[in-house]
């Protein structure tokens, strides 16, 4: 009976050990997967931090370049302004816009237009223009018109 009891206890112990090892091995595998995911996430985060730091460094360099360019442009504008202020003004009266012949023709055209306007004021128009009809057609009267082209 001791032998049978020993065999039964051995079988029960083996079954308990087998079940325990199954649960523990699944837990170990899950822990290994989770630790791999953590390592991967940490590596990704570290790379992201490096990328952000590089981006910010590049942005700082570009802003410094823009600042230098703006300062150079401001210096150039100041120099140009000083040069323009120091330059002697050109006499505008000494150089006419139109040539002498053109000015004479313009003066003649202006005088002709004034003469035409004076002549038009003297005329009294008593007749209607030629594009008006002497007899009204009645088209705009309130009376109803008869339809002539009915199918």
Buried (B, 14 or more C-beta within 10 A) or exposed (E): EEEEEEEEEEEEEEEEEEEEEEEEEEEEEEEEEEEEEEEEEEEEEEEEEEEEEEEEEEEEEEEEEEEEEEEEEEEEEEEEEEEEEEEEEEEEEEEEEEEEEEEEEEEEEEEEEEEEEEEEEEEEEEEEEEEEEEEEEEEEEEEEEEEEEEE
